[in-house]
């Protein structure tokens, strides 16, 4: 299990459209992926889980991955967050 603190940079925080893009990206990994804010943890592959954290722009959250591709998942999700979660999918 590995983790990385990231800052949410996009204008609207993790509202539903942005959360859906994050879910789509997180779902490409075999690892379990969570987002943690203030000791509350949510599955990064669950819309209701992410929205329940009410994450706004500028907030720091912890990304956690556990599984066979955890290192790749954390690295790529961190880059995805730095780009404002606007990456287009192939």
PyMOL Python script that loads the backbone (N, CA, C, O; Angstrom):
from pymol import cmd

cmd.read_pdbstr("""\
ATOM      1  N   UNK A   1       0.856  -1.177   0.000  1.00  0.00           N
ATOM      2  CA  UNK A   1       0.000   0.000   0.000  1.00  0.00           C
ATOM      3  C   UNK A   1       0.895   1.230   0.000  1.00  0.00           C
ATOM      4  O   UNK A   1       1.840   1.332   0.782  1.00  0.00           O
ATOM      5  N   UNK A   2       0.579   2.163  -0.893  1.00  0.00           N
ATOM      6  CA  UNK A   2       1.317   3.426  -0.934  1.00  0.00           C
ATOM      7  C   UNK A   2       0.312   4.570  -0.983  1.00  0.00           C
ATOM      8  O   UNK A   2      -0.844   4.398  -1.369  1.00  0.00           O
ATOM      9  N   UNK A   3       0.798   5.754  -0.575  1.00  0.00           N
ATOM     10  CA  UNK A   3      -0.084   6.925  -0.573  1.00  0.00           C
ATOM     11  C   UNK A   3       0.695   8.165  -0.977  1.00  0.00           C
ATOM     12  O   UNK A   3       1.925   8.197  -0.926  1.00  0.00           O
ATOM     13  N   UNK A   4      -0.054   9.183  -1.378  1.00  0.00           N
ATOM     14  CA  UNK A   4       0.542  10.447  -1.820  1.00  0.00           C
ATOM     15  C   UNK A   4      -0.453  11.568  -1.559  1.00  0.00           C
ATOM     16  O   UNK A   4      -1.624  11.459  -1.920  1.00  0.00           O
ATOM     17  N   UNK A   5       0.007  12.635  -0.937  1.00  0.00           N
ATOM     18  CA  UNK A   5      -0.858  13.797  -0.728  1.00  0.00           C
ATOM     19  C   UNK A   5      -0.865  14.639  -1.997  1.00  0.00           C
ATOM     20  O   UNK A   5       0.185  14.936  -2.568  1.00  0.00           O
ATOM     21  N   UNK A   6      -2.062  15.017  -2.429  1.00  0.00           N
ATOM     22  CA  UNK A   6      -2.203  15.866  -3.607  1.00  0.00           C
ATOM     23  C   UNK A   6      -3.102  17.046  -3.270  1.00  0.00           C
ATOM     24  O   UNK A   6      -3.861  17.008  -2.302  1.00  0.00           O
ATOM     25  N   UNK A   7      -3.008  18.083  -4.073  1.00  0.00           N
ATOM     26  CA  UNK A   7      -3.879  19.247  -3.943  1.00  0.00           C
ATOM     27  C   UNK A   7      -4.848  19.250  -5.107  1.00  0.00           C
ATOM     28  O   UNK A   7      -4.451  19.069  -6.258  1.00  0.00           O
ATOM     29  N   UNK A   8      -6.118  19.455  -4.807  1.00  0.00           N
ATOM     30  CA  UNK A   8      -7.138  19.521  -5.856  1.00  0.00           C
ATOM     31  C   UNK A   8      -7.058  20.908  -6.485  1.00  0.00           C
ATOM     32  O   UNK A   8      -7.264  21.912  -5.802  1.00  0.00           O
ATOM     33  N   UNK A   9      -6.763  20.970  -7.773  1.00  0.00           N
ATOM     34  CA  UNK A   9      -6.482  22.240  -8.443  1.00  0.00           C
ATOM     35  C   UNK A   9      -7.614  22.752  -9.332  1.00  0.00           C
ATOM     36  O   UNK A   9      -7.666  23.945  -9.633  1.00  0.00           O
ATOM     37  N   UNK A  10      -8.507  21.882  -9.749  1.00  0.00           N
ATOM     38  CA  UNK A  10      -9.525  22.362 -10.681  1.00  0.00           C
ATOM     39  C   UNK A  10     -10.520  23.292  -9.993  1.00  0.00           C
ATOM     40  O   UNK A  10     -10.747  23.203  -8.787  1.00  0.00           O
ATOM     41  N   UNK A  11     -11.101  24.176 -10.777  1.00  0.00           N
ATOM     42  CA  UNK A  11     -11.951  25.267 -10.282  1.00  0.00           C
ATOM     43  C   UNK A  11     -13.108  24.805  -9.408  1.00  0.00           C
ATOM     44  O   UNK A  11     -13.412  25.443  -8.400  1.00  0.00           O
ATOM     45  N   UNK A  12     -13.748  23.719  -9.774  1.00  0.00           N
ATOM     46  CA  UNK A  12     -14.965  23.297  -9.062  1.00  0.00           C
ATOM     47  C   UNK A  12     -14.724  22.232  -8.006  1.00  0.00           C
ATOM     48  O   UNK A  12     -15.682  21.696  -7.449  1.00  0.00           O
ATOM     49  N   UNK A  13     -13.477  21.915  -7.720  1.00  0.00           N
ATOM     50  CA  UNK A  13     -13.205  20.859  -6.751  1.00  0.00           C
ATOM     51  C   UNK A  13     -13.622  19.517  -7.328  1.00  0.00           C
ATOM     52  O   UNK A  13     -13.566  19.315  -8.541  1.00  0.00           O
ATOM     53  N   UNK A  14     -14.036  18.608  -6.472  1.00  0.00           N
ATOM     54  CA  UNK A  14     -14.461  17.296  -6.949  1.00  0.00           C
ATOM     55  C   UNK A  14     -15.976  17.211  -6.985  1.00  0.00           C
ATOM     56  O   UNK A  14     -16.586  16.418  -6.268  1.00  0.00           O
ATOM     57  N   UNK A  15     -16.574  18.041  -7.833  1.00  0.00           N
ATOM     58  CA  UNK A  15     -18.022  17.958  -8.052  1.00  0.00           C
ATOM     59  C   UNK A  15     -18.288  16.788  -8.984  1.00  0.00           C
ATOM     60  O   UNK A  15     -17.346  16.117  -9.406  1.00  0.00           O
ATOM     61  N   UNK A  16     -19.544  16.528  -9.316  1.00  0.00           N
ATOM     62  CA  UNK A  16     -19.906  15.276  -9.992  1.00  0.00           C
ATOM     63  C   UNK A  16     -19.199  15.019 -11.328  1.00  0.00           C
ATOM     64  O   UNK A  16     -18.763  13.894 -11.571  1.00  0.00           O
ATOM     65  N   UNK A  17     -19.073  16.018 -12.195  1.00  0.00           N
ATOM     66  CA  UNK A  17     -18.423  15.787 -13.489  1.00  0.00           C
ATOM     67  C   UNK A  17     -16.947  15.455 -13.317  1.00  0.00           C
ATOM     68  O   UNK A  17     -16.427  14.545 -13.962  1.00  0.00           O
ATOM     69  N   UNK A  18     -16.291  16.182 -12.462  1.00  0.00           N
ATOM     70  CA  UNK A  18     -14.866  15.946 -12.218  1.00  0.00           C
ATOM     71  C   UNK A  18     -14.685  14.601 -11.509  1.00  0.00           C
ATOM     72  O   UNK A  18     -13.781  13.832 -11.837  1.00  0.00           O
ATOM     73  N   UNK A  19     -15.545  14.333 -10.547  1.00  0.00           N
ATOM     74  CA  UNK A  19     -15.485  13.054  -9.840  1.00  0.00           C
ATOM     75  C   UNK A  19     -15.675  11.895 -10.813  1.00  0.00           C
ATOM     76  O   UNK A  19     -15.020  10.862 -10.677  1.00  0.00           O
ATOM     77  N   UNK A  20     -16.554  12.053 -11.782  1.00  0.00           N
ATOM     78  CA  UNK A  20     -16.775  11.001 -12.779  1.00  0.00           C
ATOM     79  C   UNK A  20     -15.518  10.754 -13.611  1.00  0.00           C
ATOM     80  O   UNK A  20     -15.213   9.609 -13.944  1.00  0.00           O
ATOM     81  N   UNK A  21     -14.788  11.815 -13.949  1.00  0.00           N
ATOM     82  CA  UNK A  21     -13.532  11.645 -14.683  1.00  0.00           C
ATOM     83  C   UNK A  21     -12.502  10.926 -13.824  1.00  0.00           C
ATOM     84  O   UNK A  21     -11.757  10.079 -14.316  1.00  0.00           O
ATOM     85  N   UNK A  22     -12.462  11.266 -12.530  1.00  0.00           N
ATOM     86  CA  UNK A  22     -11.543  10.594 -11.615  1.00  0.00           C
ATOM     87  C   UNK A  22     -11.897   9.110 -11.500  1.00  0.00           C
ATOM     88  O   UNK A  22     -11.010   8.257 -11.516  1.00  0.00           O
ATOM     89  N   UNK A  23     -13.166   8.808 -11.388  1.00  0.00           N
ATOM     90  CA  UNK A  23     -13.615   7.415 -11.293  1.00  0.00           C
ATOM     91  C   UNK A  23     -13.220   6.648 -12.549  1.00  0.00           C
ATOM     92  O   UNK A  23     -12.740   5.517 -12.467  1.00  0.00           O
ATOM     93  N   UNK A  24     -13.421   7.261 -13.698  1.00  0.00           N
ATOM     94  CA  UNK A  24     -13.068   6.616 -14.957  1.00  0.00           C
ATOM     95  C   UNK A  24     -11.572   6.302 -14.984  1.00  0.00           C
ATOM     96  O   UNK A  24     -11.169   5.212 -15.391  1.00  0.00           O
ATOM     97  N   UNK A  25     -10.761   7.248 -14.553  1.00  0.00           N
ATOM     98  CA  UNK A  25      -9.308   7.051 -14.528  1.00  0.00           C
ATOM     99  C   UNK A  25      -8.933   6.002 -13.484  1.00  0.00           C
ATOM    100  O   UNK A  25      -8.151   5.100 -13.781  1.00  0.00           O
ATOM    101  N   UNK A  26      -9.467   6.100 -12.286  1.00  0.00           N
ATOM    102  CA  UNK A  26      -9.137   5.162 -11.200  1.00  0.00           C
ATOM    103  C   UNK A  26      -9.556   3.742 -11.559  1.00  0.00           C
ATOM    104  O   UNK A  26      -8.906   2.780 -11.149  1.00  0.00           O
ATOM    105  N   UNK A  27     -10.613   3.607 -12.305  1.00  0.00           N
ATOM    106  CA  UNK A  27     -11.134   2.287 -12.662  1.00  0.00           C
ATOM    107  C   UNK A  27     -10.262   1.556 -13.676  1.00  0.00           C
ATOM    108  O   UNK A  27     -10.477   0.372 -13.934  1.00  0.00           O
ATOM    109  N   UNK A  28      -9.284   2.244 -14.250  1.00  0.00           N
ATOM    110  CA  UNK A  28      -8.389   1.573 -15.193  1.00  0.00           C
ATOM    111  C   UNK A  28      -7.314   0.760 -14.475  1.00  0.00           C
ATOM    112  O   UNK A  28      -6.576   0.017 -15.121  1.00  0.00           O
ATOM    113  N   UNK A  29      -7.213   0.887 -13.162  1.00  0.00           N
ATOM    114  CA  UNK A  29      -6.200   0.178 -12.385  1.00  0.00           C
ATOM    115  C   UNK A  29      -6.816  -1.003 -11.641  1.00  0.00           C
ATOM    116  O   UNK A  29      -7.969  -0.954 -11.213  1.00  0.00           O
ATOM    117  N   UNK A  30      -6.030  -2.058 -11.498  1.00  0.00           N
ATOM    118  CA  UNK A  30      -6.481  -3.217 -10.730  1.00  0.00           C
ATOM    119  C   UNK A  30      -6.479  -2.928  -9.236  1.00  0.00           C
ATOM    120  O   UNK A  30      -7.277  -3.499  -8.492  1.00  0.00           O
ATOM    121  N   UNK A  31      -5.601  -2.056  -8.796  1.00  0.00           N
ATOM    122  CA  UNK A  31      -5.477  -1.742  -7.367  1.00  0.00           C
ATOM    123  C   UNK A  31      -6.749  -1.127  -6.812  1.00  0.00           C
ATOM    124  O   UNK A  31      -7.525  -0.498  -7.531  1.00  0.00           O
ATOM    125  N   UNK A  32      -6.943  -1.322  -5.514  1.00  0.00           N
ATOM    126  CA  UNK A  32      -7.973  -0.576  -4.796  1.00  0.00           C
ATOM    127  C   UNK A  32      -7.431   0.825  -4.594  1.00  0.00           C
ATOM    128  O   UNK A  32      -6.265   0.998  -4.239  1.00  0.00           O
ATOM    129  N   UNK A  33      -8.273   1.831  -4.818  1.00  0.00           N
ATOM    130  CA  UNK A  33      -7.832   3.225  -4.704  1.00  0.00           C
ATOM    131  C   UNK A  33      -8.825   3.975  -3.831  1.00  0.00           C
ATOM    132  O   UNK A  33     -10.038   3.885  -4.020  1.00  0.00           O
ATOM    133  N   UNK A  34      -8.281   4.720  -2.867  1.00  0.00           N
ATOM    134  CA  UNK A  34      -9.106   5.509  -1.962  1.00  0.00           C
ATOM    135  C   UNK A  34      -8.638   6.957  -1.965  1.00  0.00           C
ATOM    136  O   UNK A  34      -7.498   7.270  -2.309  1.00  0.00           O
ATOM    137  N   UNK A  35      -9.552   7.820  -1.572  1.00  0.00           N
ATOM    138  CA  UNK A  35      -9.250   9.227  -1.320  1.00  0.00           C
ATOM    139  C   UNK A  35      -9.573   9.472   0.141  1.00  0.00           C
ATOM    140  O   UNK A  35     -10.628   9.067   0.628  1.00  0.00           O
ATOM    141  N   UNK A  36      -8.666  10.134   0.835  1.00  0.00           N
ATOM    142  CA  UNK A  36      -8.877  10.405   2.254  1.00  0.00           C
ATOM    143  C   UNK A  36      -8.790  11.904   2.514  1.00  0.00           C
ATOM    144  O   UNK A  36      -7.870  12.579   2.053  1.00  0.00           O
ATOM    145  N   UNK A  37      -9.766  12.408   3.260  1.00  0.00           N
ATOM    146  CA  UNK A  37      -9.800  13.817   3.655  1.00  0.00           C
ATOM    147  C   UNK A  37     -10.237  13.868   5.121  1.00  0.00           C
ATOM    148  O   UNK A  37     -11.293  13.351   5.484  1.00  0.00           O
ATOM    149  N   UNK A  38      -9.418  14.491   5.943  1.00  0.00           N
ATOM    150  CA  UNK A  38      -9.734  14.645   7.369  1.00  0.00           C
ATOM    151  C   UNK A  38     -10.144  13.324   8.016  1.00  0.00           C
ATOM    152  O   UNK A  38     -11.180  13.250   8.676  1.00  0.00           O
ATOM    153  N   UNK A  39      -9.343  12.298   7.830  1.00  0.00           N
ATOM    154  CA  UNK A  39      -9.588  10.978   8.422  1.00  0.00           C
ATOM    155  C   UNK A  39     -10.845  10.286   7.916  1.00  0.00           C
ATOM    156  O   UNK A  39     -11.262   9.284   8.496  1.00  0.00           O
ATOM    157  N   UNK A  40     -11.456  10.789   6.855  1.00  0.00           N
ATOM    158  CA  UNK A  40     -12.594  10.108   6.213  1.00  0.00           C
ATOM    159  C   UNK A  40     -12.090   9.568   4.887  1.00  0.00           C
ATOM    160  O   UNK A  40     -11.454  10.285   4.115  1.00  0.00           O
ATOM    161  N   UNK A  41     -12.374   8.315   4.629  1.00  0.00           N
ATOM    162  CA  UNK A  41     -11.872   7.653   3.435  1.00  0.00           C
ATOM    163  C   UNK A  41     -13.027   7.201   2.556  1.00  0.00           C
ATOM    164  O   UNK A  41     -14.046   6.711   3.043  1.00  0.00           O
ATOM    165  N   UNK A  42     -12.844   7.379   1.234  1.00  0.00           N
ATOM    166  CA  UNK A  42     -13.857   6.949   0.268  1.00  0.00           C
ATOM    167  C   UNK A  42     -13.182   6.203  -0.876  1.00  0.00           C
ATOM    168  O   UNK A  42     -12.039   6.478  -1.238  1.00  0.00           O
ATOM    169  N   UNK A  43     -13.915   5.262  -1.426  1.00  0.00           N
ATOM    170  CA  UNK A  43     -13.450   4.522  -2.587  1.00  0.00           C
ATOM    171  C   UNK A  43     -13.392   5.485  -3.778  1.00  0.00           C
ATOM    172  O   UNK A  43     -14.383   6.142  -4.099  1.00  0.00           O
ATOM    173  N   UNK A  44     -12.231   5.564  -4.429  1.00  0.00           N
ATOM    174  CA  UNK A  44     -12.066   6.479  -5.566  1.00  0.00           C
ATOM    175  C   UNK A  44     -12.760   5.976  -6.822  1.00  0.00           C
ATOM    176  O   UNK A  44     -12.707   6.630  -7.864  1.00  0.00           O
ATOM    177  N   UNK A  45     -13.411   4.819  -6.734  1.00  0.00           N
ATOM    178  CA  UNK A  45     -14.158   4.283  -7.864  1.00  0.00           C
ATOM    179  C   UNK A  45     -15.662   4.379  -7.602  1.00  0.00           C
ATOM    180  O   UNK A  45     -16.461   3.739  -8.284  1.00  0.00           O
ATOM    181  N   UNK A  46     -16.040   5.193  -6.596  1.00  0.00           N
ATOM    182  CA  UNK A  46     -17.444   5.347  -6.203  1.00  0.00           C
ATOM    183  C   UNK A  46     -17.847   6.816  -6.216  1.00  0.00           C
ATOM    184  O   UNK A  46     -17.270   7.626  -5.490  1.00  0.00           O
ATOM    185  N   UNK A  47     -18.832   7.163  -7.035  1.00  0.00           N
ATOM    186  CA  UNK A  47     -19.292   8.551  -7.115  1.00  0.00           C
ATOM    187  C   UNK A  47     -19.828   9.039  -5.771  1.00  0.00           C
ATOM    188  O   UNK A  47     -19.453  10.117  -5.311  1.00  0.00           O
ATOM    189  N   UNK A  48     -20.686   8.267  -5.149  1.00  0.00           N
ATOM    190  CA  UNK A  48     -21.241   8.700  -3.862  1.00  0.00           C
ATOM    191  C   UNK A  48     -20.159   8.838  -2.806  1.00  0.00           C
ATOM    192  O   UNK A  48     -20.203   9.750  -1.980  1.00  0.00           O
ATOM    193  N   UNK A  49     -19.189   7.937  -2.830  1.00  0.00           N
ATOM    194  CA  UNK A  49     -18.090   8.027  -1.879  1.00  0.00           C
ATOM    195  C   UNK A  49     -17.302   9.311  -2.033  1.00  0.00           C
ATOM    196  O   UNK A  49     -17.029  10.004  -1.052  1.00  0.00           O
ATOM    197  N   UNK A  50     -16.936   9.626  -3.265  1.00  0.00           N
ATOM    198  CA  UNK A  50     -16.160  10.851  -3.519  1.00  0.00           C
ATOM    199  C   UNK A  50     -16.969  12.089  -3.155  1.00  0.00           C
ATOM    200  O   UNK A  50     -16.464  12.986  -2.479  1.00  0.00           O
ATOM    201  N   UNK A  51     -18.214  12.141  -3.598  1.00  0.00           N
ATOM    202  CA  UNK A  51     -19.040  13.318  -3.317  1.00  0.00           C
ATOM    203  C   UNK A  51     -19.272  13.502  -1.818  1.00  0.00           C
ATOM    204  O   UNK A  51     -19.423  14.631  -1.351  1.00  0.00           O
ATOM    205  N   UNK A  52     -19.302  12.407  -1.063  1.00  0.00           N
ATOM    206  CA  UNK A  52     -19.531  12.502   0.379  1.00  0.00           C
ATOM    207  C   UNK A  52     -18.393  13.215   1.105  1.00  0.00           C
ATOM    208  O   UNK A  52     -18.573  13.679   2.231  1.00  0.00           O
ATOM    209  N   UNK A  53     -17.233  13.305   0.477  1.00  0.00           N
ATOM    210  CA  UNK A  53     -16.097  13.988   1.097  1.00  0.00           C
ATOM    211  C   UNK A  53     -16.138  15.503   0.914  1.00  0.00           C
ATOM    212  O   UNK A  53     -15.416  16.222   1.605  1.00  0.00           O
ATOM    213  N   UNK A  54     -16.963  15.998   0.002  1.00  0.00           N
ATOM    214  CA  UNK A  54     -17.094  17.449  -0.251  1.00  0.00           C
ATOM    215  C   UNK A  54     -15.731  18.120  -0.403  1.00  0.00           C
ATOM    216  O   UNK A  54     -15.357  18.973   0.402  1.00  0.00           O
ATOM    217  N   UNK A  55     -15.011  17.738  -1.417  1.00  0.00           N
ATOM    218  CA  UNK A  55     -13.659  18.246  -1.636  1.00  0.00           C
ATOM    219  C   UNK A  55     -13.709  19.474  -2.543  1.00  0.00           C
ATOM    220  O   UNK A  55     -14.213  19.418  -3.665  1.00  0.00           O
ATOM    221  N   UNK A  56     -13.176  20.580  -2.033  1.00  0.00           N
ATOM    222  CA  UNK A  56     -13.177  21.848  -2.765  1.00  0.00           C
ATOM    223  C   UNK A  56     -11.802  22.136  -3.352  1.00  0.00           C
ATOM    224  O   UNK A  56     -10.810  21.488  -3.017  1.00  0.00           O
ATOM    225  N   UNK A  57     -11.773  23.124  -4.234  1.00  0.00           N
ATOM    226  CA  UNK A  57     -10.516  23.557  -4.844  1.00  0.00           C
ATOM    227  C   UNK A  57      -9.530  23.990  -3.756  1.00  0.00           C
ATOM    228  O   UNK A  57      -9.892  24.657  -2.787  1.00  0.00           O
ATOM    229  N   UNK A  58      -8.288  23.590  -3.950  1.00  0.00           N
ATOM    230  CA  UNK A  58      -7.223  23.974  -3.032  1.00  0.00           C
ATOM    231  C   UNK A  58      -7.054  23.047  -1.842  1.00  0.00           C
ATOM    232  O   UNK A  58      -6.077  23.171  -1.104  1.00  0.00           O
ATOM    233  N   UNK A  59      -7.972  22.133  -1.639  1.00  0.00           N
ATOM    234  CA  UNK A  59      -7.852  21.219  -0.504  1.00  0.00           C
ATOM    235  C   UNK A  59      -6.845  20.119  -0.805  1.00  0.00           C
ATOM    236  O   UNK A  59      -6.685  19.687  -1.946  1.00  0.00           O
ATOM    237  N   UNK A  60      -6.178  19.685   0.241  1.00  0.00           N
ATOM    238  CA  UNK A  60      -5.238  18.578   0.137  1.00  0.00           C
ATOM    239  C   UNK A  60      -5.957  17.300   0.550  1.00  0.00           C
ATOM    240  O   UNK A  60      -6.677  17.266   1.547  1.00  0.00           O
ATOM    241  N   UNK A  61      -5.746  16.257  -0.235  1.00  0.00           N
ATOM    242  CA  UNK A  61      -6.306  14.942   0.064  1.00  0.00           C
ATOM    243  C   UNK A  61      -5.189  13.905  -0.079  1.00  0.00           C
ATOM    244  O   UNK A  61      -4.157  14.158  -0.700  1.00  0.00           O
ATOM    245  N   UNK A  62      -5.420  12.755   0.503  1.00  0.00           N
ATOM    246  CA  UNK A  62      -4.469  11.669   0.413  1.00  0.00           C
ATOM    247  C   UNK A  62      -5.008  10.631  -0.558  1.00  0.00           C
ATOM    248  O   UNK A  62      -6.118  10.128  -0.387  1.00  0.00           O
ATOM    249  N   UNK A  63      -4.219  10.314  -1.575  1.00  0.00           N
ATOM    250  CA  UNK A  63      -4.553   9.223  -2.498  1.00  0.00           C
ATOM    251  C   UNK A  63      -3.871   7.974  -1.970  1.00  0.00           C
ATOM    252  O   UNK A  63      -2.689   8.013  -1.627  1.00  0.00           O
ATOM    253  N   UNK A  64      -4.587   6.883  -1.900  1.00  0.00           N
ATOM    254  CA  UNK A  64      -4.053   5.629  -1.387  1.00  0.00           C
ATOM    255  C   UNK A  64      -4.340   4.540  -2.415  1.00  0.00           C
ATOM    256  O   UNK A  64      -5.460   4.424  -2.913  1.00  0.00           O
ATOM    257  N   UNK A  65      -3.329   3.748  -2.726  1.00  0.00           N
ATOM    258  CA  UNK A  65      -3.510   2.626  -3.655  1.00  0.00           C
ATOM    259  C   UNK A  65      -2.919   1.373  -3.032  1.00  0.00           C
ATOM    260  O   UNK A  65      -1.878   1.411  -2.377  1.00  0.00           O
ATOM    261  N   UNK A  66      -3.609   0.265  -3.251  1.00  0.00           N
ATOM    262  CA  UNK A  66      -3.158  -1.016  -2.726  1.00  0.00           C
ATOM    263  C   UNK A  66      -3.447  -2.091  -3.766  1.00  0.00           C
ATOM    264  O   UNK A  66      -4.606  -2.394  -4.052  1.00  0.00           O
ATOM    265  N   UNK A  67      -2.394  -2.659  -4.325  1.00  0.00           N
ATOM    266  CA  UNK A  67      -2.585  -3.712  -5.318  1.00  0.00           C
ATOM    267  C   UNK A  67      -1.390  -3.849  -6.233  1.00  0.00           C
ATOM    268  O   UNK A  67      -0.346  -3.236  -6.011  1.00  0.00           O
ATOM    269  N   UNK A  68      -1.551  -4.652  -7.256  1.00  0.00           N
ATOM    270  CA  UNK A  68      -0.442  -4.999  -8.139  1.00  0.00           C
ATOM    271  C   UNK A  68       0.116  -3.826  -8.940  1.00  0.00           C
ATOM    272  O   UNK A  68       1.296  -3.825  -9.290  1.00  0.00           O
ATOM    273  N   UNK A  69      -0.713  -2.834  -9.233  1.00  0.00           N
ATOM    274  CA  UNK A  69      -0.248  -1.679 -10.013  1.00  0.00           C
ATOM    275  C   UNK A  69      -0.320  -0.382  -9.202  1.00  0.00           C
ATOM    276  O   UNK A  69      -0.525   0.697  -9.759  1.00  0.00           O
ATOM    277  N   UNK A  70      -0.148  -0.499  -7.881  1.00  0.00           N
ATOM    278  CA  UNK A  70      -0.314   0.662  -6.998  1.00  0.00           C
ATOM    279  C   UNK A  70       0.640   1.806  -7.306  1.00  0.00           C
ATOM    280  O   UNK A  70       0.238   2.968  -7.267  1.00  0.00           O
ATOM    281  N   UNK A  71       1.895   1.498  -7.610  1.00  0.00           N
ATOM    282  CA  UNK A  71       2.875   2.558  -7.889  1.00  0.00           C
ATOM    283  C   UNK A  71       2.475   3.339  -9.141  1.00  0.00           C
ATOM    284  O   UNK A  71       2.469   4.570  -9.135  1.00  0.00           O
ATOM    285  N   UNK A  72       2.145   2.626 -10.202  1.00  0.00           N
ATOM    286  CA  UNK A  72       1.712   3.269 -11.440  1.00  0.00           C
ATOM    287  C   UNK A  72       0.440   4.085 -11.206  1.00  0.00           C
ATOM    288  O   UNK A  72       0.313   5.205 -11.702  1.00  0.00           O
ATOM    289  N   UNK A  73      -0.489   3.523 -10.455  1.00  0.00           N
ATOM    290  CA  UNK A  73      -1.754   4.211 -10.189  1.00  0.00           C
ATOM    291  C   UNK A  73      -1.518   5.533  -9.472  1.00  0.00           C
ATOM    292  O   UNK A  73      -2.066   6.559  -9.877  1.00  0.00           O
ATOM    293  N   UNK A  74      -0.722   5.527  -8.428  1.00  0.00           N
ATOM    294  CA  UNK A  74      -0.473   6.760  -7.665  1.00  0.00           C
ATOM    295  C   UNK A  74       0.229   7.792  -8.535  1.00  0.00           C
ATOM    296  O   UNK A  74      -0.148   8.963  -8.533  1.00  0.00           O
ATOM    297  N   UNK A  75       1.246   7.370  -9.278  1.00  0.00           N
ATOM    298  CA  UNK A  75       1.988   8.311 -10.127  1.00  0.00           C
ATOM    299  C   UNK A  75       1.077   8.945 -11.172  1.00  0.00           C
ATOM    300  O   UNK A  75       1.090  10.163 -11.353  1.00  0.00           O
ATOM    301  N   UNK A  76       0.292   8.130 -11.855  1.00  0.00           N
ATOM    302  CA  UNK A  76      -0.562   8.648 -12.920  1.00  0.00           C
ATOM    303  C   UNK A  76      -1.740   9.454 -12.377  1.00  0.00           C
ATOM    304  O   UNK A  76      -2.139  10.443 -12.991  1.00  0.00           O
ATOM    305  N   UNK A  77      -2.297   9.056 -11.253  1.00  0.00           N
ATOM    306  CA  UNK A  77      -3.392   9.833 -10.658  1.00  0.00           C
ATOM    307  C   UNK A  77      -2.890  11.176 -10.132  1.00  0.00           C
ATOM    308  O   UNK A  77      -3.612  12.172 -10.191  1.00  0.00           O
ATOM    309  N   UNK A  78      -1.671  11.213  -9.625  1.00  0.00           N
ATOM    310  CA  UNK A  78      -1.090  12.486  -9.193  1.00  0.00           C
ATOM    311  C   UNK A  78      -0.934  13.428 -10.389  1.00  0.00           C
ATOM    312  O   UNK A  78      -1.278  14.606 -10.298  1.00  0.00           O
ATOM    313  N   UNK A  79      -0.422  12.920 -11.496  1.00  0.00           N
ATOM    314  CA  UNK A  79      -0.274  13.737 -12.710  1.00  0.00           C
ATOM    315  C   UNK A  79      -1.640  14.193 -13.215  1.00  0.00           C
ATOM    316  O   UNK A  79      -1.803  15.339 -13.633  1.00  0.00           O
ATOM    317  N   UNK A  80      -2.600  13.308 -13.177  1.00  0.00           N
ATOM    318  CA  UNK A  80      -3.966  13.612 -13.593  1.00  0.00           C
ATOM    319  C   UNK A  80      -4.527  14.761 -12.754  1.00  0.00           C
ATOM    320  O   UNK A  80      -5.151  15.673 -13.297  1.00  0.00           O
ATOM    321  N   UNK A  81      -4.313  14.726 -11.449  1.00  0.00           N
ATOM    322  CA  UNK A  81      -4.783  15.789 -10.552  1.00  0.00           C
ATOM    323  C   UNK A  81      -4.071  17.108 -10.847  1.00  0.00           C
ATOM    324  O   UNK A  81      -4.691  18.171 -10.821  1.00  0.00           O
ATOM    325  N   UNK A  82      -2.775  17.036 -11.127  1.00  0.00           N
ATOM    326  CA  UNK A  82      -2.012  18.250 -11.437  1.00  0.00           C
ATOM    327  C   UNK A  82      -2.513  18.919 -12.713  1.00  0.00           C
ATOM    328  O   UNK A  82      -2.405  20.137 -12.854  1.00  0.00           O
ATOM    329  N   UNK A  83      -3.054  18.147 -13.632  1.00  0.00           N
ATOM    330  CA  UNK A  83      -3.604  18.692 -14.883  1.00  0.00           C
ATOM    331  C   UNK A  83      -5.058  19.126 -14.724  1.00  0.00           C
ATOM    332  O   UNK A  83      -5.712  19.453 -15.715  1.00  0.00           O
ATOM    333  N   UNK A  84      -5.565  19.133 -13.515  1.00  0.00           N
ATOM    334  CA  UNK A  84      -6.938  19.565 -13.283  1.00  0.00           C
ATOM    335  C   UNK A  84      -7.969  18.515 -13.631  1.00  0.00           C
ATOM    336  O   UNK A  84      -9.143  18.833 -13.819  1.00  0.00           O
ATOM    337  N   UNK A  85      -7.538  17.257 -13.719  1.00  0.00           N
ATOM    338  CA  UNK A  85      -8.423  16.127 -14.017  1.00  0.00           C
ATOM    339  C   UNK A  85      -9.191  16.323 -15.318  1.00  0.00           C
ATOM    340  O   UNK A  85     -10.391  16.059 -15.397  1.00  0.00           O
ATOM    341  N   UNK A  86      -8.469  16.793 -16.339  1.00  0.00           N
ATOM    342  CA  UNK A  86      -9.095  17.055 -17.631  1.00  0.00           C
ATOM    343  C   UNK A  86      -8.571  16.166 -18.743  1.00  0.00           C
ATOM    344  O   UNK A  86      -8.901  16.377 -19.910  1.00  0.00           O
ATOM    345  N   UNK A  87      -7.770  15.188 -18.404  1.00  0.00           N
ATOM    346  CA  UNK A  87      -7.192  14.289 -19.402  1.00  0.00           C
ATOM    347  C   UNK A  87      -8.287  13.594 -20.221  1.00  0.00           C
ATOM    348  O   UNK A  87      -9.303  13.156 -19.682  1.00  0.00           O
ATOM    349  N   UNK A  88      -8.059  13.505 -21.508  1.00  0.00           N
ATOM    350  CA  UNK A  88      -8.972  12.779 -22.386  1.00  0.00           C
ATOM    351  C   UNK A  88      -8.580  11.314 -22.391  1.00  0.00           C
ATOM    352  O   UNK A  88      -7.399  10.980 -22.296  1.00  0.00           O
ATOM    353  N   UNK A  89      -9.557  10.452 -22.501  1.00  0.00           N
ATOM    354  CA  UNK A  89      -9.320   9.009 -22.462  1.00  0.00           C
ATOM    355  C   UNK A  89      -9.195   8.434 -23.841  1.00  0.00           C
ATOM    356  O   UNK A  89      -9.788   8.934 -24.796  1.00  0.00           O
ATOM    357  N   UNK A  90      -8.417   7.376 -23.942  1.00  0.00           N
ATOM    358  CA  UNK A  90      -8.202   6.688 -25.212  1.00  0.00           C
ATOM    359  C   UNK A  90      -9.265   5.641 -25.392  1.00  0.00           C
ATOM    360  O   UNK A  90      -9.274   4.938 -26.402  1.00  0.00           O
TER     361      UNK A  90
END
""", "prot")
cmd.dss("prot")
cmd.show_as("cartoon", "prot")
cmd.util.cbc("prot")
cmd.orient("prot")
